């Protein structure tokens, strides 16, 4: 059985990607970076696997492809 995907928070995402907060949110709006998941009323996080996939190949990551992988 595969290990469940961890949810990581903003600070970790910024550290792993080397992006600034504003650049990351711009890329989310463009569909070239994984979108965050709402994890509580005031909290959000990212799937660690999505961030790892983006770090491995940021130029070929697209939101539509990531959704296909989850189905």
Backbone bond lengths (Angstrom), bond angles and torsions (degrees), N, CA, C in turn:
res aa  C-N    CA-C-N  psi(-1)  N-CA   C-N-CA  omega(-1)  CA-C   N-CA-C  phi
1 X - - - 1.453 - - 1.526 108.72 -
2 X 1.335 117.57 128.74 1.462 119.30 -179.07 1.523 111.80 -67.38
3 X 1.313 114.56 150.01 1.452 120.36 178.71 1.529 109.39 -70.33
4 X 1.341 118.18 139.52 1.467 119.66 -179.55 1.527 111.37 -62.96
5 X 1.320 114.63 149.05 1.463 121.25 179.79 1.527 109.51 -72.08
6 X 1.325 117.26 129.19 1.463 121.18 177.58 1.524 109.94 -78.52
7 X 1.316 115.51 153.23 1.457 122.12 172.71 1.523 106.82 -103.87
8 X 1.333 115.86 127.09 1.466 119.63 179.49 1.527 109.51 -114.03
9 X 1.309 115.31 152.96 1.464 121.25 -173.98 1.531 111.24 -94.58
10 X 1.316 115.39 172.79 1.460 123.67 -173.24 1.528 113.21 -53.16
11 X 1.299 118.24 -49.90 1.468 120.88 -176.62 1.529 111.29 -58.51
12 X 1.324 116.44 -40.77 1.468 121.17 179.01 1.520 110.58 -66.71
13 X 1.330 116.72 -42.70 1.475 121.35 179.13 1.527 110.05 -60.67
14 X 1.318 117.06 -46.42 1.471 120.59 -179.51 1.525 111.27 -63.61
15 X 1.314 117.81 -39.38 1.466 121.90 178.69 1.523 110.70 -65.16
16 X 1.321 117.21 -46.16 1.473 120.77 -177.63 1.519 113.10 -68.46
17 X 1.326 117.03 -34.41 1.463 119.73 -175.07 1.521 112.96 -91.88
18 X 1.317 117.36 -25.59 1.458 120.54 -176.40 1.523 112.74 77.75
19 X 1.328 117.29 9.34 1.458 121.29 179.68 1.520 110.51 -87.25
20 X 1.325 115.63 156.40 1.458 119.39 169.78 1.521 107.55 -82.15
21 X 1.300 116.27 162.41 1.464 121.29 -179.89 1.531 111.15 -59.46
22 X 1.331 116.93 -45.40 1.473 119.61 -178.26 1.529 111.74 -66.35
23 X 1.329 117.55 -38.38 1.469 120.32 177.94 1.520 110.61 -66.07
24 X 1.319 116.84 -40.92 1.456 120.29 179.41 1.529 110.67 -61.05
25 X 1.334 117.61 -47.36 1.465 120.04 -179.38 1.528 111.60 -67.48
26 X 1.316 118.36 -32.15 1.468 120.59 175.27 1.514 110.06 -64.58
27 X 1.338 116.18 -43.37 1.465 120.52 179.04 1.530 111.36 -65.11
28 X 1.327 117.84 -35.97 1.468 120.44 175.69 1.526 109.25 -61.13
29 X 1.329 116.92 -45.46 1.463 120.97 179.85 1.527 111.78 -63.10
30 X 1.329 117.28 -33.58 1.470 122.05 178.59 1.529 112.07 -78.07
31 X 1.328 117.14 -15.63 1.459 120.98 -177.31 1.517 113.43 84.18
32 X 1.336 116.91 18.74 1.459 120.55 -178.97 1.535 112.68 -110.01
33 X 1.323 116.58 15.11 1.461 122.12 177.66 1.524 107.36 -149.74
34 X 1.332 117.93 145.70 1.468 119.80 -179.22 1.529 112.39 -59.95
35 X 1.318 116.00 136.82 1.466 121.21 177.60 1.523 110.04 -79.39
36 X 1.312 115.26 153.42 1.454 120.91 179.20 1.530 110.28 -77.79
37 X 1.323 114.61 159.66 1.461 122.90 176.19 1.518 108.07 -109.86
38 X 1.299 117.18 139.83 1.458 120.52 175.62 1.526 107.45 -77.16
39 X 1.338 117.48 122.72 1.457 120.67 -177.58 1.533 112.71 -113.05
40 X 1.317 116.43 -10.97 1.464 121.35 174.82 1.527 106.93 -162.95
41 X 1.314 116.33 -177.54 1.460 120.38 -178.37 1.531 111.00 -57.53
42 X 1.327 116.91 -43.63 1.463 120.64 -177.46 1.529 113.42 -116.86
43 X 1.318 117.52 15.13 1.460 119.54 -175.73 1.514 113.33 -125.74
44 X 1.319 114.43 150.76 1.461 120.95 176.87 1.518 108.40 -140.73
45 X 1.321 115.50 158.54 1.448 121.06 178.17 1.512 109.57 -153.78
46 X 1.307 115.99 176.52 1.464 122.77 -179.14 1.508 109.03 -124.51
47 X 1.329 117.15 148.61 1.463 120.88 172.82 1.527 107.85 -69.00
48 X 1.304 115.82 128.93 1.458 120.51 -178.77 1.524 111.09 -60.50
49 X 1.322 117.45 -36.87 1.465 120.19 -179.87 1.532 111.36 -64.51
50 X 1.335 118.06 -37.17 1.469 121.15 177.69 1.527 110.43 -64.10
51 X 1.326 116.11 -43.71 1.467 120.30 -179.38 1.528 109.73 -66.72
52 X 1.321 117.78 -42.14 1.468 120.66 178.42 1.521 110.97 -61.51
53 X 1.335 116.93 -40.69 1.468 121.20 178.67 1.530 110.27 -64.62
54 X 1.338 116.41 -41.24 1.470 120.23 179.56 1.526 110.12 -65.65
55 X 1.328 117.81 -43.87 1.468 121.72 -179.58 1.532 110.12 -61.94
56 X 1.325 116.92 -39.05 1.466 120.79 -178.79 1.526 111.68 -65.65
57 X 1.329 118.07 -35.44 1.462 121.10 -178.62 1.526 110.60 -155.03
58 X 1.342 117.05 78.26 1.467 119.97 -174.54 1.528 114.52 -65.37
59 X 1.314 118.13 -26.99 1.466 120.07 -175.95 1.514 113.29 -77.15
60 X 1.314 117.30 -21.44 1.461 118.36 -178.21 1.520 113.11 -106.19
61 X 1.337 118.25 2.65 1.463 120.91 -179.97 1.519 109.02 -79.83
62 X 1.320 115.70 130.24 1.470 121.54 175.87 1.518 108.51 -136.73
63 X 1.311 116.47 144.02 1.462 121.87 -176.45 1.518 112.07 -57.15
64 X 1.314 118.59 -39.93 1.465 120.99 -177.70 1.522 111.08 -64.57
65 X 1.322 117.65 -39.08 1.469 121.21 179.34 1.523 110.80 -66.18
66 X 1.299 117.34 -38.73 1.476 120.90 -179.39 1.518 109.74 -65.79
67 X 1.317 118.47 -38.21 1.459 120.67 178.83 1.522 111.10 -65.09
68 X 1.331 117.75 -36.68 1.464 121.06 178.32 1.518 110.34 -62.71
69 X 1.358 116.53 -38.65 1.459 121.00 -178.77 1.527 111.24 -65.04
70 X 1.312 118.09 -29.40 1.461 122.36 -177.33 1.519 111.52 -80.39
71 X 1.318 118.97 -20.46 1.471 121.89 -176.70 1.495 112.42 -76.29
